[in-house]
Amino acid sequence: MNQLFVDNLTVIDFAYLDHQRGLVGESWIVDVVLAGELDEQGMVFDFGSVKRTIKQVIDERVDHRLVIPTGQPGIQIQQQGDVSVVEWPLADGSSITHRSPAEAILALDGSQVVPSTVSALLERELRAVLPANVIGIDVILREEEIDGPYYHYVHGLKKHLGNCQRIAHGHRSRIQITRDNTRDHDLEKHWAREWQDIYIGTEDDITARFVEEEIRYLTFSYEANQGEFSLTMPQQRVYLMDTDTTVELIAAHLANQCKQQHPDDEIRVKAFEGVGKGAIAAR
């Protein structure tokens, strides 16, 4: 059997719902292995077609979506025309409500969002677009190996013209902070703890604040190019910024916060947005 592999084909940046952790940002690196007979070119599948065809399916199906494990008890998903409303009870007694165009979510069989379940879904969908000589496909999803602190965060960028405008997409991101040209591991660990499984929201996007059963909630809402988006979160799972939450502004915010703690030191923050990309801010 002939096999073709493509490592690091793309990265899926998305968010998912978890009964314990709440709203979780995630980034998975995608590797692909195709098996089959050689075609008239002596290939299983042309590399150019792999990058174009397979990457497109993966990006459209999972990337920048909110993935919802439908087997989790208590979840409610309502379809109102082209709008999906998701209500999700959490283990601590609080809840999350997400409202968006239907294309911004992915309902997934099972009680947890794990690489094997998402891989199986993608493999089924990819078989429909691959040529007849390709008889096997493996989609391998894996986390980046990070030597140092990192955090999982979720956000939405209402001004973005692409899929980043979706109010609940996320990333698993490393962070590097230097103080006077020396890595400050304590600062890095502090922000990794502060932003563990966090929603980073913009103050201007808050449309409601309320208390229900002694739990404080915040509702974020905005209209973007793809439609109207709304997200209600327990306040304790939210970190608020007074700007939008692009990675450039996140890096600047972190640098400003660190500079306040260490006003006499030179601060440099390298904030990642998923794998291999991000922004740098120096103060």
N, C-alpha and C positions, 0 to 999 in steps of 0.2 A: 504494500500500500504506500502510495506517495503522500508525503505530508509537507505542507507549507506553513511556516509560522511567521507571525508579525508581533514582536514585542513592543510594548508602549505605543499601541495604535492610537489611543486617545485616553483622556481622563474624564470620568463621569463625576460631575459636581452636582449634588442633589441634597435633598433633605428627606428625612423619614420620621414617622411617628413611632414612639416606643412607650409602652405602658409605664415603665419606671423612669426613664430618662427624659421623656417628653419629646420635644422637637429637636432632632439631632441633625447637624450638618455633616456631610460625608463626602469624601473624594476617593474614588477607586480607579486605579490604573487598569487599563484593559489590554490583555494579551489574547491573540487569536491563533488557533491551529486549525487548518483545513486539511482534510484527507480526501483523496479521490484519484481518478485516472487522469493521465496527462492529456491535454487537449492538442489541437493541431500545432500549437506553438511550443509544445513540449512543457507546458505548465499546468499546474493544478488550477491556478487562478492568477491573473496578472496582478502584480503588486499595486499598480495604479488603481485597478478596480477594487482591490481590497480596501484601500484607503478611502476611495470615493463611496462605494456602495455600502460596505459594512459599517464604516464610521457614521454614515448618514443615518442608518437605521438605529444604531446605538444612541446617537445624539438625540434623535427625534423621540425615541421611546422613553428614555430614562433621564437624560441629562437636563438639569435645571428644573426638575419636577419635584413635587411632594409625593413620596411613595408611601402608600397606606396598606399595611398588612390586614386584609379583611377578616382574617381568622381571630383577631384579637377581640375578646369579649367586650361588649358595650359600645363598639364603634357604630356610628350611624352615618351613612352616605346618602344624601338626597340629590336627585338630579332635577333641576328646575330649568328646563329648556337646555341652553348651552352653558348653564351655570351649575357648578357642583358645590354642595355645602357638606362639610365634614365636621362631625362632633365627636370628640375623642376624650373619654374619661381617663384620668391618670391615677396611679396607685395611691398618691397622697390625698385623694379626694378632690383635687382641682380638675380642670378640664381645658381643652383647647378647641376653638372653633375656627375653621378655615373656609373662606368663601372665595371662589375664583372661577374663571372660565374653565371648562372641563379639561382642556388641553394642558392645564398646569398641574394635574395630578395623575398618578398611576396607581390603580387598585391592584394589589398583588395577593395571590392566594397564599395562605399560611398565616401563622401568628407572629412571625418575626421577619424583619428585612435582613437577610444574610446573603453573601455573595452567591452561594449555590442556587438559591431561589431565583435571583435576578438573572443569573447566567442561563438557567433553564428557559426562562421566558425569552431571552434574547436569541438563544439557539433555535427555538421554535420559529420565531419570526424571521430569522435570517435564512432558514432553509427555503423559504418561499421566494427569495430574491437571488439565490445562488444558481449557477448553471448546473445542468444535469450530471456533469462529470464529477461534481463535488458531492460526495456521499456522507461526509462526516464533518462536523464542526464542533470545536470546543472553545467556549468563551471563558477566559480565566480573569476573574476580578480580584484585585489585591490592593491592600493599603500600601502606601509609600512607607519605606523603612526610615524612621525618623530617629536620629540620635540626639535627643534633647526634648525640651518641652514643646507641646502642641495643644491645640484646643479645637473643639468642634463648634462652629457657629453657623447661624442661619440669619438671612437678611433678605431684603428686597430693594430694588433700585427703580423707583417709579419713573425716572427720567430716561432710563435705558430703552433703546429701541428694539433690542433683542430679548432673549429669554431671561436675562437678569432682572427684568421688570417684575417677574413673578415673586410674590411677596414672601414665599417660603421656599427658597432654595439655599443650599449651604455648602460648606467646605470643611475639610479636616486640614488644619494649617499649622505649620511650624512657626516659631517666632524666634528671632535673634535680636538681642539688645546689647549694645556695647556702651560702656561708660569710660570715657577717656581711653578709647581704643582697646578696651579689655572687655571680653564677654562677661556680662553680669548675670550669672545663672539664677541668682535670687530674684531679680526682676522678671526674668523669663518665667520662672516657676510661679511667681505671683500672678502674672497675667494668664498663664495656662489654667490656674485654679479659678481665677475670677471669671474666665470665659468658657469654662467647661460646660458643654451642652447649653449654650446661651443663644437667645435671640437678640441681635443688635438692632435696635429700632431707632427711628428718627423722631425727635420730639414733635416736629411739625405734622407728622403723620398720625398722631394720636387723635382719635375722634370720640373716644369715650373712656371714662374712668369710673369704675363701680366696684362695690363690694357685694359678694354673694357667699352666704354661709361662712362669713368671716374671712374670706379669701379676697384679696385685692386683685383686680383684673385691669388690663389695658387693652383697648381695641385700636388697631392700626388700620387705616383705610386710605385708598387712593385709586384714582382712575389713571390707567396707563394705555399705551398703544394697543394692547391685546384685550383690554376690557377693565372691569372693576374688580378690585381685590380687597379683601378684608381678613384680618387675623386677630383673634382675641386670645391673649396669653395671660397666665398668672404673672403678676408683676415681679415676683421673686425670680422668675426665669428670664427676665428681660434686663438688658443693659442699654441705657439710653444715651444717645449722642445728640448734640444740638446741630448737627450737619447731616447730610446724606451719609450712607455707609459704604461708599466705594472703598476699595482697598487703599487708595491714595489717602483718603480722609481718615481711614482707620489707622494707618501708619502715623499720620500727623497727630491724631488724638493720643495715641500711645506715647509718642515722643514728647508731646506737651505734658502729659501726666508724669512721665519719668523726670522731665526737666523740673517740674515743680518740687519733686522730692529731692532732686540733686541739682540745685540751681547753679552751682559752681563747676559742674562737670559738663563735658561734651557728650551729648547723647546721640546715638544713632540706632534707629529701629528698622529692621528688615522684616516686614510683615508679609506673610505669604497668603495667597488666595488659592487654596488647593495645592496642586503639585507644580513646582517649577516656575511659578510666576507670582508677582506681587508688587510691592512698592517699598521705597526707602524714604525715610524722613530723618533729618538731622536737626538738632537744636543745640 
